[in-house]
Amino acid sequence: MSDSEIGAGEHISLCETLDRVLNKGVVIHGDLTISVANVDLIYLGLRLLLASIETAHETGILRFGARGQAQTHVEMQR
């Protein structure tokens, strides 16, 4: 059985779950709108990337600038 396959009756620990998340990376994207009487009062957009530094560097999400500071792909396009 490979690391990515888990049977229905098997349990994995929190440490194993965190290890898999950091190795593969997880993206969470969501929107929240608070409205009263069909009038939008607050809009919250969320984009969250959770990955290890090594995974982010290997996939090209995170690169290091000239001064050794981490830069995301979006910051580099500016």
HELIX and SHEET records of a PDB file:
HELIX    1   1 LEU A   14  LYS A   24  1                                  11    
HELIX    2   2 ILE A   53  THR A   59  1                                   7    
HELIX    3   3 HIS A   73  GLN A   77  1                                   5    
SHEET    1   A 2 VAL A  26  VAL A  36  0                                        
SHEET    2   A 2 VAL A  39  LEU A  50 -1                                        
SHEET    1   B 2 LEU A  62  PHE A  64  0                                        
SHEET    2   B 2 ALA A  70  THR A  72 -1                                        
END                                                                             
